[in-house]
């Protein structure tokens, strides 16, 4: 790479450097390339309320300096630490974002290599007026396992960069060499009442751990003639109702395969849990298909889900099972359901669609499409697709999808301007949460890895982020509150649907009369 020598003299009022202790090089060679950074925040869009977007220089350097030049306000200069990481001062960062809504921040990176300074090509970060939901909840889990290690559900403050535990299973792992089946999973919150949350604690003394109206309860939702307990939840946006899939889930761990683990359903149906009545009723009970992954429309009038075109018939059947997207109308007054409506036929293209998520403004349906199956977090063929609900037109989000690794589980911010998704694009092993902005034209901005004070945090973390979901408020209870409920007696749910004694020998699901 050729360099041209430039000498820059900074004159008093023309450049006010906020961090006075940082000396910006006044003589350097220009490099005709952008700096290689992690995370890669170059030319991205960020919300006005995000924590500092710290990063480190991946090129070798003896020293490095960063200047951020806003369109409004003073320049901020930061020296790289011994690991060539830039940690932007919080106060200066917040003031800079607030003063530059809708404007660009110009980034200049300097590095000293072999005693001489170079200046990389500048890049911009655009500050978006649309704020992002303050909290992100997720599970941290090993990417492949036969027995559970330490697993927990956490909340992360996207404004302050602070992670806190909601609940984890470390109390059951007194001996680190013994791995018992103590799993914490399937967390979610009510969209319009985020103080109401739930997660599962599975294993001995386990159950549905539910916070509702300021109380914590442990509930056993397997009741009546259900062939399995409840699994994947979808909280009605306003009513005390949670739609669940009831699944019998298995996993394959191939020795030679692109995908390291293949989760699949032996069979699955849909049920509805009424919190105030503590009652479960059947929603979909079918013998020739499997329904799973429910999600409500923002007005609560429709329940979206994905349904298979076949049932499981052997170990290799998972590679042939494909799912389509459906919805059913819901009458809140009578708690009754309409007929299933096909929303998107992926199987006709020899593809599989899963995880339907309607934006809170009702404009878009975001879902995952893959070559097969329904649990796509580890499926390298999984990509995100966007449907405009007014025209039912669908397109792949090519501007954000990774062609070689899984892009999967996703969630919308409350203002419908941002979505978060999990991706294994960096190394193929670990899922990391990225967020992106949806513009007025329906185009998504460059995916952005969530920021951390230590920009190497996710490189050093030997866990996957699983099921990232936004929340506008933190959990009101601490782990001790949940542990006390786990140690207490469970509340057994009742069953409000007719019990059908005849069962299907193929899927195990109850037959409809």
C-alpha positions as CSV (number, residue, x, y, z in Angstrom):
1,X,0.0,0.0,0.0
2,X,1.4,3.4,-1.0
3,X,1.4,6.3,1.4
4,X,1.6,10.0,0.8
5,X,3.1,12.2,3.6
6,X,0.9,14.9,5.0
7,X,1.6,17.3,7.8
8,X,-1.4,18.7,9.7
9,X,-1.1,21.6,12.1
10,X,-4.1,22.0,14.4
11,X,-4.7,25.6,15.2
12,X,-6.4,26.7,18.4
13,X,-10.1,27.2,17.9
14,X,-10.3,25.1,14.7
15,X,-10.1,21.9,16.7
16,X,-11.1,21.7,20.3
17,X,-10.1,18.3,21.7
18,X,-12.3,17.3,24.5
19,X,-9.9,14.8,26.0
20,X,-7.0,17.1,26.7
21,X,-4.6,14.4,27.8
22,X,-4.7,12.7,24.3
23,X,-2.1,14.0,21.8
24,X,-3.2,13.7,18.2
25,X,-0.4,13.1,15.8
26,X,0.5,16.2,13.7
27,X,2.6,14.3,11.2
28,X,1.5,11.1,9.5
29,X,1.3,9.1,6.3
30,X,-2.1,8.6,4.7
31,X,-3.2,4.9,4.2
32,X,-5.7,4.2,1.4
33,X,-7.8,1.8,3.5
34,X,-10.1,1.9,6.5
35,X,-8.8,0.5,9.8
36,X,-9.8,-3.1,10.6
37,X,-11.9,-2.8,13.7
38,X,-13.8,-5.1,16.1
39,X,-16.6,-4.6,16.4
40,X,-17.0,-3.2,13.0
41,X,-18.9,0.0,13.6
42,X,-17.8,1.8,10.4
43,X,-20.5,3.5,8.5
44,X,-23.4,2.3,10.7
45,X,-26.5,3.8,12.1
46,X,-26.8,4.0,15.9
47,X,-29.7,5.1,18.2
48,X,-29.4,8.3,20.1
49,X,-29.6,6.5,23.5
50,X,-27.0,3.8,22.9
51,X,-24.0,3.2,25.2
52,X,-20.5,4.1,23.9
53,X,-19.6,2.1,20.8
54,X,-16.1,1.0,21.9
55,X,-13.9,-0.9,19.6
56,X,-10.3,-2.0,19.2
57,X,-7.8,-1.8,16.3
58,X,-7.1,-5.3,14.9
59,X,-4.0,-4.2,13.0
60,X,-0.8,-4.4,15.0
61,X,0.3,-1.0,16.3
62,X,2.7,0.4,18.9
63,X,0.1,3.1,19.8
64,X,-3.2,4.4,18.4
65,X,-5.4,7.5,18.6
66,X,-9.0,8.1,17.7
67,X,-10.7,11.4,17.0
68,X,-14.5,11.8,16.7
69,X,-15.5,15.0,14.9
70,X,-19.2,15.8,15.3
71,X,-21.1,18.2,13.0
72,X,-22.1,20.0,16.2
73,X,-19.8,20.3,19.2
74,X,-16.3,19.6,20.2
75,X,-13.9,16.9,18.9
76,X,-13.5,14.0,21.2
77,X,-10.0,12.4,21.2
78,X,-9.2,9.0,22.7
79,X,-5.9,7.2,23.1
80,X,-5.9,3.4,22.6
81,X,-5.0,1.3,25.6
82,X,-2.3,-1.3,25.7
83,X,-4.6,-3.6,23.7
84,X,-5.3,-1.0,21.1
85,X,-8.8,-0.6,22.4
86,X,-10.7,2.7,22.4
87,X,-13.0,3.4,25.3
88,X,-15.0,6.5,24.7
89,X,-15.8,8.7,27.8
90,X,-19.4,8.2,28.7
91,X,-20.2,11.9,29.4
92,X,-18.7,13.1,26.1
93,X,-20.4,10.3,24.2
94,X,-23.9,11.1,25.5
95,X,-23.5,14.8,24.9
96,X,-22.2,14.2,21.4
97,X,-25.1,12.0,20.5
98,X,-27.7,14.4,21.9
99,X,-26.3,17.3,20.0
100,X,-26.0,15.5,16.7
101,X,-29.4,13.7,16.1
102,X,-29.8,13.1,12.4
103,X,-26.1,14.0,11.8
104,X,-22.8,12.2,11.3
105,X,-19.9,11.6,13.5
106,X,-16.6,11.5,11.6
107,X,-14.0,8.9,12.9
108,X,-10.3,9.3,12.3
109,X,-8.0,6.5,13.4
110,X,-4.2,6.9,13.7
111,X,-1.7,4.1,14.4
112,X,2.0,4.1,15.0
113,X,3.7,1.3,13.3
114,X,7.5,0.9,13.3
115,X,7.9,4.3,14.9
116,X,5.9,6.2,12.3
117,X,2.3,7.3,12.4
118,X,-0.3,6.5,9.7
119,X,-3.8,7.8,9.2
120,X,-6.5,5.4,8.0
121,X,-9.4,6.5,5.7
122,X,-12.1,8.2,7.8
123,X,-15.5,6.7,8.3
124,X,-18.8,8.0,9.7
125,X,-21.4,6.9,12.2
126,X,-24.9,8.3,11.8
127,X,-26.9,9.2,14.9
128,X,-30.5,8.3,14.5
129,X,-33.3,10.1,16.4
130,X,-35.2,6.8,16.9
131,X,-34.3,5.5,20.3
132,X,-33.9,1.8,21.0
133,X,-35.6,-0.1,23.9
134,X,-33.3,0.3,26.9
135,X,-33.0,-3.4,27.9
136,X,-32.1,-6.5,26.1
137,X,-32.9,-9.9,27.7
138,X,-31.2,-13.1,26.6
139,X,-30.0,-16.5,27.7
140,X,-26.3,-17.4,27.8
141,X,-25.7,-21.0,26.9
142,X,-22.9,-23.2,25.5
143,X,-23.2,-23.7,21.8
144,X,-23.4,-27.5,22.0
145,X,-24.1,-29.7,25.0
146,X,-25.4,-33.1,26.2
147,X,-25.9,-32.0,29.9
148,X,-26.5,-28.5,31.0
149,X,-23.6,-26.4,32.2
150,X,-24.1,-23.0,33.8
151,X,-27.1,-21.4,32.0
152,X,-28.9,-18.2,32.9
153,X,-31.3,-15.5,31.7
154,X,-29.8,-12.0,31.8
155,X,-30.8,-8.4,31.1
156,X,-28.5,-5.9,29.5
157,X,-28.8,-2.1,29.8
158,X,-28.1,-0.8,26.3
159,X,-27.7,2.7,27.5
160,X,-25.2,2.0,30.3
161,X,-23.6,-1.3,29.1
162,X,-24.4,-3.1,32.4
163,X,-25.4,-6.8,32.5
164,X,-27.4,-8.2,35.4
165,X,-28.6,-11.7,36.1
166,X,-32.4,-12.4,36.1
167,X,-31.9,-16.0,37.2
168,X,-29.3,-18.7,36.6
169,X,-28.7,-22.3,37.6
170,X,-25.4,-22.0,39.3
171,X,-26.9,-23.0,42.7
172,X,-27.4,-26.5,41.2
173,X,-23.8,-26.8,40.1
174,X,-21.8,-26.9,43.4
175,X,-19.5,-29.5,41.8
176,X,-18.3,-28.1,38.4
177,X,-17.6,-31.6,37.2
178,X,-21.2,-32.7,37.5
179,X,-23.6,-31.5,34.9
180,X,-27.2,-32.0,35.8
181,X,-30.3,-31.2,33.8
182,X,-31.1,-27.7,35.3
183,X,-32.0,-25.5,32.4
184,X,-33.2,-21.8,32.5
185,X,-34.9,-20.9,29.2
186,X,-38.0,-19.6,27.3
187,X,-38.0,-16.1,28.7
188,X,-40.4,-13.4,27.5
189,X,-42.3,-10.4,28.7
190,X,-45.7,-8.9,27.9
191,X,-45.2,-6.3,25.2
192,X,-47.3,-3.5,26.6
193,X,-46.8,-4.4,30.3
194,X,-43.1,-5.4,30.5
195,X,-43.2,-5.7,34.2
196,X,-45.0,-9.0,33.6
197,X,-42.4,-11.6,32.7
198,X,-41.8,-15.4,32.6
199,X,-39.1,-18.0,32.2
200,X,-38.7,-21.7,32.7
201,X,-36.6,-23.5,35.3
202,X,-36.4,-27.1,34.1
203,X,-35.4,-30.1,36.1
204,X,-36.2,-31.1,39.7
205,X,-38.5,-28.5,41.4
206,X,-38.9,-26.8,38.0
207,X,-41.8,-25.1,36.4
208,X,-43.1,-22.0,34.7
209,X,-41.8,-19.1,36.8
210,X,-44.2,-16.2,36.3
211,X,-44.3,-12.6,37.5
212,X,-47.7,-11.1,37.2
213,X,-49.3,-8.1,39.0
214,X,-46.3,-7.9,41.4
215,X,-46.3,-11.6,42.4
216,X,-44.1,-14.5,41.6
217,X,-45.5,-17.9,41.0
218,X,-44.3,-21.4,39.9
219,X,-46.9,-23.2,37.7
220,X,-47.1,-26.6,36.2
221,X,-48.8,-26.1,32.9
222,X,-48.9,-29.7,31.8
223,X,-52.4,-30.8,32.4
224,X,-55.4,-32.6,30.9
225,X,-54.4,-34.9,28.0
226,X,-51.4,-32.8,26.9
227,X,-48.6,-35.0,25.6
228,X,-45.9,-32.6,26.9
229,X,-45.5,-29.4,28.9
230,X,-45.6,-25.9,27.5
231,X,-42.5,-24.6,25.7
232,X,-42.3,-21.6,23.4
233,X,-44.4,-18.7,24.8
234,X,-46.1,-15.6,23.4
235,X,-47.7,-13.2,25.8
236,X,-50.8,-11.4,24.6
237,X,-50.0,-7.7,24.4
238,X,-52.7,-6.6,26.8
239,X,-54.7,-9.6,28.3
240,X,-53.6,-12.1,31.0
241,X,-53.1,-14.8,28.3
242,X,-50.0,-16.6,27.1
243,X,-50.1,-18.8,24.0
244,X,-47.7,-21.7,24.1
245,X,-46.5,-24.5,21.9
246,X,-46.5,-27.8,23.6
247,X,-43.5,-29.7,22.2
248,X,-41.5,-32.9,22.6
249,X,-38.1,-31.7,21.6
250,X,-35.1,-33.8,20.7
251,X,-31.5,-33.0,19.5
252,X,-29.1,-34.7,17.2
253,X,-25.3,-34.0,17.6
254,X,-23.8,-35.0,14.2
255,X,-20.2,-36.1,14.1
256,X,-19.8,-34.9,10.5
257,X,-22.1,-32.1,9.5
258,X,-22.1,-28.4,8.8
259,X,-24.5,-27.8,11.7
260,X,-23.1,-29.0,15.0
261,X,-26.5,-29.6,16.6
262,X,-29.9,-30.3,15.1
263,X,-32.9,-29.6,17.4
264,X,-36.3,-30.9,16.2
265,X,-39.8,-31.6,17.4
266,X,-41.1,-35.1,17.6
267,X,-44.6,-33.5,17.8
268,X,-46.0,-30.2,18.8
269,X,-49.4,-28.4,19.3
270,X,-50.6,-25.0,20.5
271,X,-52.4,-24.2,23.8
272,X,-53.5,-21.0,25.6
273,X,-52.9,-20.4,29.3
274,X,-55.2,-18.0,31.1
275,X,-53.2,-16.6,34.0
276,X,-56.1,-15.3,36.1
277,X,-58.1,-18.6,35.7
278,X,-54.9,-20.7,35.9
279,X,-56.4,-22.7,33.0
280,X,-55.0,-24.2,29.9
281,X,-57.1,-24.8,26.8
282,X,-56.3,-26.3,23.4
283,X,-55.7,-24.1,20.4
284,X,-54.5,-26.5,17.7
285,X,-54.5,-30.3,18.0
286,X,-53.6,-31.9,14.7
287,X,-52.3,-35.3,13.6
288,X,-50.7,-34.5,10.3
289,X,-48.8,-31.4,11.1
290,X,-46.9,-29.7,13.9
291,X,-47.6,-26.2,15.2
292,X,-45.0,-24.2,17.1
293,X,-43.5,-20.7,17.8
294,X,-46.7,-18.7,18.4
295,X,-46.6,-14.9,18.3
296,X,-49.4,-12.3,18.6
297,X,-50.2,-9.5,16.3
298,X,-49.7,-6.1,18.1
299,X,-53.5,-5.6,18.5
300,X,-53.9,-9.2,19.9
301,X,-56.4,-10.1,17.2
302,X,-54.3,-12.7,15.5
303,X,-52.0,-15.4,16.6
304,X,-49.2,-16.2,14.1
305,X,-47.3,-19.5,14.2
306,X,-45.5,-21.9,12.0
307,X,-46.8,-25.3,11.0
308,X,-45.0,-28.3,9.4
309,X,-46.0,-29.9,6.1
310,X,-45.4,-33.4,7.6
311,X,-44.7,-35.2,10.8
312,X,-41.5,-36.7,12.1
313,X,-41.0,-40.3,10.8
314,X,-37.4,-41.1,11.5
315,X,-33.9,-39.7,12.3
316,X,-33.4,-38.2,8.9
317,X,-36.9,-36.8,8.6
318,X,-35.8,-33.5,10.1
319,X,-34.0,-32.6,6.9
320,X,-37.3,-33.0,5.0
321,X,-39.6,-31.2,7.4
322,X,-40.6,-27.8,6.2
323,X,-42.7,-25.2,7.9
324,X,-45.2,-22.6,6.6
325,X,-46.5,-19.5,8.3
326,X,-50.1,-19.4,9.5
327,X,-52.3,-17.2,11.6
328,X,-55.6,-17.6,13.4
329,X,-58.1,-14.8,14.3
330,X,-58.7,-14.5,18.0
331,X,-61.9,-13.2,19.6
332,X,-61.0,-11.8,23.0
333,X,-64.6,-11.6,24.3
334,X,-65.4,-15.3,23.7
335,X,-61.8,-16.6,23.8
336,X,-62.5,-18.3,20.5
337,X,-60.5,-18.9,17.4
338,X,-61.0,-18.6,13.7
339,X,-59.8,-21.0,11.0
340,X,-56.1,-21.2,10.2
341,X,-55.0,-18.9,7.4
342,X,-51.9,-19.5,5.3
343,X,-49.7,-16.4,5.4
344,X,-46.5,-17.7,3.7
345,X,-45.9,-20.9,1.8
346,X,-42.2,-21.7,2.2
347,X,-42.6,-25.4,1.6
348,X,-43.7,-24.8,-2.0
349,X,-40.1,-23.4,-2.5
350,X,-38.6,-26.4,-0.7
351,X,-37.8,-24.0,2.2
352,X,-38.9,-23.7,5.8
353,X,-40.3,-20.5,7.5
354,X,-40.2,-20.0,11.3
355,X,-40.3,-17.4,14.1
356,X,-43.0,-15.0,12.8
357,X,-42.7,-11.6,14.5
358,X,-45.0,-8.7,13.6
359,X,-43.7,-5.2,14.2
360,X,-45.6,-3.3,16.9
361,X,-46.8,-0.8,14.2
362,X,-48.4,-3.7,12.3
363,X,-46.4,-2.9,9.2
364,X,-44.0,-5.8,8.8
365,X,-43.7,-9.5,9.5
366,X,-40.1,-10.5,10.2
367,X,-39.3,-14.2,10.0
368,X,-36.5,-16.7,9.5
369,X,-36.3,-18.9,6.4
370,X,-34.0,-22.0,6.1
371,X,-33.6,-25.1,4.0
372,X,-35.5,-27.2,6.6
373,X,-36.6,-27.4,10.2
374,X,-38.0,-25.0,12.8
375,X,-35.2,-24.4,15.3
376,X,-32.8,-22.4,13.1
377,X,-30.3,-20.8,15.5
378,X,-27.7,-23.3,14.4
379,X,-28.8,-23.8,10.8
380,X,-26.2,-22.2,8.5
381,X,-28.9,-21.8,5.8
382,X,-31.1,-19.6,8.0
383,X,-31.6,-16.0,6.8
384,X,-34.0,-13.2,7.8
385,X,-37.0,-12.3,5.5
386,X,-39.3,-9.3,5.7
387,X,-43.0,-9.3,4.6
388,X,-45.0,-6.0,4.1
389,X,-48.4,-6.9,5.6
390,X,-50.3,-4.4,3.4
391,X,-49.1,-6.1,0.2
392,X,-48.0,-9.5,1.5
393,X,-44.8,-9.0,-0.5
394,X,-41.7,-10.8,0.8
395,X,-38.0,-10.2,0.3
396,X,-34.8,-11.6,1.8
397,X,-33.0,-9.0,3.9
398,X,-29.9,-9.3,1.8
399,X,-28.4,-6.1,3.2
400,X,-27.9,-7.8,6.6
401,X,-27.9,-11.5,6.0
402,X,-24.7,-13.6,6.2
403,X,-24.5,-16.0,3.3
404,X,-22.5,-18.6,5.2
405,X,-23.8,-18.6,8.8
406,X,-27.1,-18.6,10.7
407,X,-29.1,-15.3,11.1
408,X,-32.1,-16.2,13.2
409,X,-34.0,-15.4,16.3
410,X,-35.2,-11.8,16.2
411,X,-37.4,-9.2,18.0
412,X,-38.7,-5.7,17.4
413,X,-38.2,-2.6,19.5
414,X,-41.5,-1.0,20.8
415,X,-41.3,1.8,18.2
416,X,-40.8,-0.6,15.3
417,X,-37.7,1.2,14.2
418,X,-35.1,-1.3,15.4
419,X,-34.9,-5.1,15.4
420,X,-32.4,-7.4,17.1
421,X,-31.3,-10.8,15.8
422,X,-28.8,-13.5,16.7
423,X,-26.1,-14.4,14.2
424,X,-23.1,-16.7,14.1
425,X,-21.4,-14.7,11.4
426,X,-18.2,-13.9,13.2
427,X,-16.9,-17.4,13.8
428,X,-19.7,-19.9,13.1
429,X,-19.7,-21.2,16.7
430,X,-21.2,-18.5,18.9
431,X,-24.5,-16.6,18.4
432,X,-24.1,-12.8,19.1
433,X,-26.9,-10.2,19.1
434,X,-26.9,-7.6,16.4
435,X,-29.3,-4.7,15.9
436,X,-30.4,-2.9,12.8
437,X,-32.5,0.1,11.9
438,X,-35.5,-0.1,9.5
439,X,-35.8,3.0,7.3
440,X,-39.0,4.4,5.8
441,X,-38.2,2.5,2.6
442,X,-38.1,-0.8,4.5
443,X,-34.4,-1.1,4.1
444,X,-32.3,-2.3,7.0
445,X,-29.1,-0.6,8.1
446,X,-25.7,-2.3,8.6
447,X,-26.0,-4.9,11.5
448,X,-24.3,-3.6,14.7
449,X,-23.0,-5.8,17.5
450,X,-24.3,-4.6,20.8
451,X,-21.6,-2.5,22.5
452,X,-19.6,-3.3,25.6
453,X,-17.2,-1.3,27.8
454,X,-14.6,-3.9,26.9
455,X,-14.8,-4.3,23.1
456,X,-13.2,-7.8,23.4
457,X,-16.1,-9.0,25.6
458,X,-17.8,-11.1,23.0
459,X,-14.6,-12.5,21.6
460,X,-13.7,-13.8,25.1
461,X,-17.2,-15.1,26.0
462,X,-17.6,-18.8,25.5
463,X,-21.4,-18.7,25.5
464,X,-24.1,-18.1,22.9
465,X,-26.6,-15.4,23.3
466,X,-29.9,-17.1,22.9
467,X,-33.4,-15.6,22.3
468,X,-32.5,-11.9,22.5
469,X,-35.6,-9.8,23.2
470,X,-36.2,-6.1,23.9
471,X,-37.8,-4.7,27.0
472,X,-38.5,-1.2,28.1
473,X,-38.2,-1.9,31.8
474,X,-36.0,-4.1,34.0
475,X,-37.1,-7.1,36.0
476,X,-38.6,-6.1,39.3
477,X,-37.5,-9.2,41.2
478,X,-34.1,-10.6,42.1
479,X,-32.7,-14.1,41.9
480,X,-33.5,-14.8,45.5
481,X,-37.2,-14.1,44.9
482,X,-37.2,-16.6,42.1
483,X,-35.3,-19.2,44.1
484,X,-37.7,-19.0,47.0
485,X,-40.6,-19.8,44.6
486,X,-38.6,-22.7,43.0
487,X,-38.2,-24.1,46.5
488,X,-42.0,-23.9,47.1
489,X,-44.9,-26.0,46.0
490,X,-46.0,-25.6,42.4
491,X,-49.4,-24.4,41.3
492,X,-51.1,-27.0,39.1
493,X,-53.0,-25.5,36.1
494,X,-56.5,-26.9,35.3
495,X,-57.6,-28.0,31.8
496,X,-60.5,-26.3,30.1
497,X,-60.8,-28.4,26.9
498,X,-62.5,-31.7,26.4
499,X,-60.1,-34.6,27.0
500,X,-59.7,-36.8,23.9
501,X,-58.6,-40.3,24.9
502,X,-57.7,-41.4,21.3
503,X,-54.1,-40.5,20.3
504,X,-52.2,-40.6,17.1
505,X,-49.5,-43.3,17.1
506,X,-47.4,-41.4,14.7
507,X,-47.1,-38.0,16.3
508,X,-48.5,-38.6,19.8
509,X,-50.8,-35.7,19.4
510,X,-54.4,-36.0,20.3
511,X,-56.8,-36.4,17.4
512,X,-59.6,-34.0,16.8
513,X,-63.1,-35.5,16.6
